[in-house]
Amino acid sequence: MHIAAVGWIYVTLMMAITEETVVAGIMTFFLYGVLPTLIIVYVAGSPQRRRRNEEARLRMMQERQSSNTNDRDSDAKKSTDQAS
């Protein structure tokens, strides 16, 4: 995916170089090259971002559960120690 993006940026750079004015070249490069490439790379990366966020959320829930379990175990141990 990234090699195609780099190739398209190169093509639009070559198109921009052949423009008659500097302003037209800059506009061509950004409007035909950079902007569409950023949009496509962002949209193509959204499943991976969603997966990473889901994994982080699951990891956080597991940590909370393990800390709650540890707290309950330590509370139970304290109450048994106090009863003795």
Sequence and secondary structure as in RCSB ss.txt:
>XXXX:A:sequence
MHIAAVGWIYVTLMMAITEETVVAGIMTFFLYGVLPTLIIVYVAGSPQRRRRNEEARLRMMQERQSSNTNDRDSD
AKKSTDQAS
>XXXX:A:secstr
 HHHHHHHHHHHHHHHHTSSSHHHHHHHIIIIIIHHHHHHHHHHHHHHHHHHHHHHHHHHHHHHHHHHHHHHHHH
HHHHHHHH 
